[in-house]
Amino acid sequence: MTTKESWPFETPVRALVVEDERPARAYLVELLHSTGQAQVVAAVATESEARQALENGELHLDVAFVDISLASSGCKDAGLAIVRDFSRHDRAPLFVLATAYKQHAMEAFDLDVADYLLKPFTERRVAECLSRITRRRPSAANPVPSRVVARNRNGLVFLPPHEVWAFEASERLAFVHSAAGRFDIDVSLAVMESAMGLTGLRVHRNWVVSTAHILAMEKDELGWTLRVGDSHDETGSALRVPVARDKVQRIRGMLLEGTAGLRR
């Protein structure tokens, strides 16, 4: 089991546990604490308590472990509703869905949750989950890299982070986009999202874009897209990046922060 001495961050992740069954709730809290990787700052049983905790900015949550089925809510998928609603918030924690059934795995993927825990929980699986959380958690211990290394046909390409437009996942491969072109990278989108910190914005399960290179947010018959590149000249080189439907309002709000010129 991972110990506090081996934990690579200065402070453990701050966690919320949402589970209506008392034994399961107590056991998950115990497992999280025993890893030394997490501090459970709240453990609740109902949908209303979960929403209150998520709205409480003083808890400074990094992650919320949410049971999909909360019997007291009267809705069998109340946990999914919580994640759908709060994942759109600018300062939402990462979410981990917990359930005894595999049937919600695809929706969990679409919601871009950090992980999906099947009951009964185990020490090994919870520790793996927390390791995944830390790879996506912004931290002073993980500064933005000085260069992004990619591959081309002849060898390696070194890109300054400020020249990166976006990262893309496609057919089990990952790529970095810049004015110089599209190049292969060896690590996952989640790893690059974590490495880029606040300069990288997850807009779709297959895309992380550089906020500094977002030129426009546009809508057509297929939905919303971002135009990402270096020039507002529409004849120039730029990417068209899809925006996930459940992220549109949050991303629009983030892009409008600190701006002038638009009546809202």
C-alpha positions, 0 to 999 in steps of 0.5 A: 500500500502507498504510504505518506512518505512515498506521496509525491505531493506536499498535501494529500488530495481533498476528497468528498465521498457521496455514498448512501450505504453506511458500511460502503461509505465508511469502508471507502473513507477508510481505504482513502485515508489508509493510502496516505494520499487523500484527506476525506473532508466530507462524507455524505449520504444524500443528494442534497448533502452532496450538492451542498458540499460541492457548492461549499467553496471552503472545502477546496475539493480536489475530487468527489467519489460519487455513488451513482445510485442514491436511494434517498433521492428517489432517482436511481441515477442521482449520482450521474445527475450530480456529476452532470451538473457540477462538472460544468462549473469552473472550479469543479473537482475531479469526479470518480463514479462508484457503482456495483454495475458496469452498465454506466461505464460509457456514460462515465466516459462521456462525462470525462470523469477521472475514474470509475470504481466498481464495488466492492472496493479494494485497496489496490484499486483505490490506490490506482484511482488516486494515482490517476487523480494526481496525474490530473491535479494541478500542483506546484510540484508539477510545473509546466515543462520547458519543452514538449517533445514529439516525434516526426518521421526523422526523429524528435521535435522540441516545441516550446509550450507557448507554441502548442495549439492543442493535443488530440487523441485519436484511435488510441494515439495522441498528437500535438498540434502547432504552427509547425504541424501535427506530431506524435506524442507518447503519452495520454491526453490526461498526462499532457492536460496535467503537465500543461496546468492552467494553460491547457483546457479540456474541451472534449474527451479527445481534445485539450487546447491551449487557452492562449491560442483560442481565436473563436468559438463558433456554432454550425449544424454539427454543434460548437467548435473552437478555432485554434491557431495563431492568426485571426485571418481565416485564410491562415492555418488553424484547427477546428476543435469540437466542444463537447455539448456538456462543456459549452456553457462552462467553456464560454463562461471561462473565455468571457472572464475578464473580457470587454465588448460583449453585452451579457 
